Amino acid sequence: MMQLTDTQWSIAEEKIAQTALSKAKEREINALVTTVRQQASGIQEFNDLWYLHDFLSARRYDLDGKYDSRNATVIFALAGLVKEGWLKLGELEGLDKEKITKVSAMTRMI
């Protein structure tokens, strides 16, 4: 059985994982931009500005750590993105079957 921290990645698998992370990040950022535009259009008073600021700060913190592509942690990142709906398992096609199985199983655990 493959240990998550001992996972070996081929160059092709690294490219597949990086492409998947990039697609998911682009989707999430596009959704965030849409949300921010909606919230910004509804600003009516000074405190609404601080609410938007706090929202953006929290989202930035979340995004900064979410898209970690280091080999030791990428399975966790991919599983989280599948669970959140930013990726589909089919987009990981080309990864070793055991890696895809791990990602799928982790979506039910995290």
Secondary structure, DSSP 4 states (H G I P E B T S, - for coil): ---GGG----HHHHHHHHHHHHHHHHHHHHHHHHHHHHHHHT--SHHHHHHHHHHHHHHHHHHHHHT---TTTHHHHHHHHHHHTSS-GGGGTTS-HHHHHHHHHHHHH-
